[in-house]
Amino acid sequence: MFSAILIKIFSIILLIAVGIVLILGIGTLFKGGETSKKYSNKLMQLRVLLQFIAIIVLVTFAYFFKN
């Protein structure tokens, strides 16, 4: 029971992190100028990396903790 709650919390944290990076990347993209050139692509690359990690973790949880 404790591990199920921990897994749910960890999954939600991963999904929120992806959402935050997505919002920051889009905001930087629309801001334009020097900030956009410097950070927009890096934030989107970070988003893709976080999405990859989140998918791997969620699939792993689903595989090992299926009931």
C-alpha positions in Angstrom: 0.0 0.0 0.0 2.8 2.4 0.9 4.6 1.7 -2.3 1.5 2.3 -4.4 1.1 5.8 -2.9 4.8 6.5 -3.4 4.5 5.4 -7.1 1.5 7.6 -7.7 3.3 10.6 -6.1 6.5 10.0 -8.1 4.5 9.7 -11.3 2.6 12.9 -10.7 5.9 14.7 -9.9 7.3 13.5 -13.2 4.3 14.6 -15.2 4.2 18.0 -13.5 7.9 18.5 -14.3 7.3 17.8 -18.0 4.4 20.3 -18.0 6.4 23.0 -16.3 9.3 22.6 -18.8 6.8 22.6 -21.6 5.2 25.8 -20.4 8.6 27.5 -19.9 9.7 26.4 -23.4 6.6 27.8 -25.1 6.8 31.0 -23.1 10.4 31.5 -24.0 9.6 30.7 -27.7 6.9 33.4 -27.8 9.0 35.9 -25.9 11.4 36.0 -28.8 14.7 38.0 -28.9 17.9 36.9 -27.4 16.3 34.9 -24.6 14.5 32.8 -27.2 17.7 32.1 -29.1 19.5 31.1 -26.0 17.0 29.0 -24.1 14.1 27.9 -26.2 15.8 24.9 -28.0 17.4 23.8 -24.7 14.1 23.8 -22.9 12.4 21.8 -25.6 15.3 19.3 -25.6 14.9 19.0 -21.8 11.2 18.5 -22.2 11.8 15.6 -24.6 14.3 14.1 -22.2 11.9 14.4 -19.3 9.1 12.9 -21.4 11.3 9.9 -22.3 12.2 9.4 -18.6 8.5 9.7 -17.5 7.4 7.2 -20.1 10.1 4.7 -19.2 9.3 5.1 -15.5 5.5 4.8 -15.9 5.9 1.7 -18.2 8.3 0.1 -15.6 5.8 0.8 -12.8 3.0 -0.6 -14.8 5.0 -3.8 -15.6 6.2 -4.5 -12.1 3.2 -3.3 -10.1 0.3 -4.6 -12.1 -2.4 -6.2 -10.0 
